[in-house]
């Protein structure tokens, strides 16, 4: 599903340059949940951004489901993010004026999915994340954990092949965070999604099929 080969990423130039990634290589099998672990500044977010096409490496390649992400132009990257890759961030990123159902349905509306099919998919996903009874509530009327569940449902709306989650529990308390991680684990199994999740919580790592540790831009 995911093949990362010899990725290098540097910010700045000369003596002050920051080498965020130094020859990172690994593979991820389909339908698995992988935890990416490292301290703040270790390169986790940069690596996730490169994998998802939000940033470009200085050298190396990333293949997702057979597609060479590093060779895509901007239009190709947009298609990749519509069709194969979705994101979950710790800041939730929901649209405040839209209801939970409307937030989840937004990617389907952009993809011009027929209204009846869009409604069916939204109801299915809200049920999957345990929020079927909160469809009409706006983000400000939901708890942090509920907002993150809506964000996960929205990320799954387009049936992505790869789900990238960057510290998805970073703004949640321990109990709620564990519930969200357990939800992602369940989604991997029920939807057949491959998930790459950055985290620093050892309890959450136990839910992953595999743990990858990064330190100073290199895998341990």
Secondary structure, DSSP 8 states (H G I E B T S, - for coil): -EEEEEEEEEES-GGG-EEEEEEEEEEE-TT-EEEEE--TTSSHHHHHHHHTTSS--SEEEEEETTEEGGG--HHHHHHHHHHTEEEEETT----TTSBHHHHHHHHHHHTT--HHHHHHHHHHHHHHTT-GGGTT-BGGGS-HHHHHHHHHHHHHTT--SEEEEESTTTTS-HHHHHHHHHHHHHHHHHH--EEEEEE--HHHHTTSSEEEEEETTEE-
